[in-house]
Amino acid sequence: MQSIINTIDKTVAAVGISASWLSFILIWVVCADVFMRYILSTSPNWLLDLEWHIFALMFLMGSAYAYQEDKHVRVDVFYSKYSDKQKAIVDLVGCIFLLIPWCIIVIKTSTEYSLNSWYMREGSAEPGGLPARYIIKSAIVVGFVLLALQAISQVLKNILKLIK
């Protein structure tokens, strides 16, 4: 069980840390856009598309890592007062009955969505926008697969906590 946890955690961490570098790239892209818009009085559509594509990749590829590092949004009204065993039970139930089923739904739906986009060779709806929008739509599937894998890792970790 521990080897499965380690493999998932290492994979998610590698993807998440790599995705964090996209923030650096996004800063430069936004600066270029601001420069072009206010100094050169132009803002090409492909640059706007690139901004939201990079942001989407940061979010999708980084979500599982944020969950792994416990940096996700959590309502701690009651949770912070729970014992470690109670937290493990809440996390286990939440993963099994909420997070994993939600990931499965999104993966199934976004796979169909992505495949349709690949079939049509979908590009930007804006003139001069980026081609190959199907690539970014495929990132939805990958991001939620990573999140589902991390949820499985968390389930296994919580089972180990409860066993000890």
C-alpha positions in Angstrom: 0.0 0.0 0.0 2.9 2.4 0.9 4.5 1.9 -2.6 1.2 2.9 -4.3 1.0 6.0 -2.1 4.7 6.9 -2.8 4.3 6.4 -6.6 1.1 8.6 -6.7 2.6 11.3 -4.4 5.9 11.5 -6.4 4.0 11.7 -9.7 1.6 14.4 -8.5 4.4 16.3 -6.9 6.5 16.3 -10.1 3.6 17.5 -12.1 2.6 20.1 -9.5 6.1 21.5 -9.1 6.5 21.6 -12.9 3.1 23.4 -13.2 4.2 26.0 -10.7 6.8 27.2 -13.2 3.9 28.2 -15.5 3.3 31.1 -13.1 6.6 32.6 -14.1 5.8 32.2 -17.8 2.3 33.7 -17.2 3.8 36.8 -15.6 6.0 37.3 -18.7 3.1 36.7 -21.1 0.8 39.2 -19.1 3.6 41.8 -19.1 4.0 41.4 -22.8 0.3 41.8 -23.3 0.2 44.9 -21.1 3.2 46.4 -23.0 1.6 45.6 -26.3 -1.8 46.9 -25.3 -0.7 50.2 -23.7 2.5 51.1 -25.5 1.9 49.6 -28.9 -1.9 49.9 -28.9 -2.5 46.3 -29.9 -3.4 43.1 -28.2 -3.5 40.0 -30.4 -6.1 37.4 -29.7 -3.5 34.6 -29.6 -1.8 36.3 -26.6 -5.1 36.5 -24.7 -5.8 32.8 -25.5 -2.3 32.0 -24.3 -2.9 33.7 -21.0 -6.0 31.7 -20.1 -4.4 28.5 -21.4 -1.4 28.9 -19.1 -3.7 29.8 -16.2 -5.9 26.8 -16.9 -2.9 24.5 -17.0 -1.6 25.9 -13.7 -4.9 25.3 -12.1 -5.6 21.9 -13.6 -2.1 20.5 -13.1 -1.6 22.1 -9.7 -4.8 21.1 -8.0 -3.8 17.6 -7.1 -0.5 18.9 -5.7 -2.3 21.6 -3.7 -4.5 18.8 -2.3 -1.5 16.7 -1.5 0.2 19.5 0.4 -3.1 20.4 2.2 -3.1 23.9 0.7 -6.6 23.6 -0.7 -9.6 25.4 0.5 -11.2 23.8 3.6 -13.9 25.0 5.9 -12.3 24.4 9.3 -15.2 25.4 11.5 -15.3 21.9 13.1 -12.4 20.1 11.5 -9.6 22.0 13.2 -11.0 20.8 16.6 -11.1 17.1 15.6 -8.6 14.5 16.8 -6.3 13.0 14.2 -8.5 9.9 14.1 -11.6 12.0 13.5 -9.9 14.0 10.8 -8.9 10.7 9.1 -12.5 9.5 9.2 -13.8 12.8 7.8 -11.2 12.9 5.0 -11.8 9.2 4.2 -15.6 9.7 3.9 -15.1 12.9 2.0 -12.8 11.3 -0.5 -14.8 8.2 -1.0 -18.2 9.7 -1.2 -17.5 13.2 -2.6 -14.2 13.8 -4.2 -13.6 10.5 -6.1 -17.2 10.3 -7.5 -16.9 14.0 -8.6 -13.6 13.3 -10.3 -15.1 10.3 -12.1 -18.0 12.4 -13.3 -15.7 15.2 -14.5 -13.3 12.7 -16.2 -16.1 10.9 -18.0 -17.8 14.2 -19.1 -14.5 15.9 -20.1 -13.2 12.9 -22.0 -16.2 13.1 -24.3 -15.8 16.9 -24.5 -12.1 16.6 -25.3 -12.6 13.8 -27.9 -15.2 15.8 -29.7 -12.8 18.7 -29.7 -10.0 16.5 -31.1 -12.4 15.1 -33.7 -13.3 18.7 -34.9 -9.7 19.9 -34.6 -11.2 22.7 -32.6 -9.3 26.0 -32.5 -10.0 29.4 -31.0 -13.4 31.0 -31.8 -11.6 34.4 -32.1 -9.9 35.4 -35.3 -6.1 35.1 -34.8 -6.6 33.0 -31.7 -4.6 29.9 -30.8 -5.2 26.8 -32.8 -5.6 23.3 -31.2 -8.0 24.2 -28.4 -8.4 20.4 -28.1 -5.1 20.2 -26.3 -6.2 22.5 -23.5 -9.5 20.6 -23.2 -7.5 17.4 -22.8 -5.7 19.0 -19.8 -9.1 18.9 -18.0 -9.0 15.1 -18.2 -5.4 14.9 -17.1 -5.9 17.3 -14.2 -8.9 15.4 -12.8 -7.1 12.1 -13.3 -4.3 13.5 -11.2 -6.7 14.7 -8.6 -8.5 11.3 -8.5 -5.1 9.6 -8.0 -4.2 11.9 -5.2 -7.6 11.3 -3.6 -6.9 7.5 -3.8 -3.5 8.2 -2.1 -5.2 10.2 0.6 -7.7 7.4 1.1 -4.9 4.9 1.6 -3.0 7.2 3.9 -6.1 7.7 6.1 -6.7 3.9 6.2 -3.2 3.5 7.4 -3.8 6.2 10.1 -6.9 4.4 11.3 -5.2 1.0 11.4 -2.3 2.4 13.6 
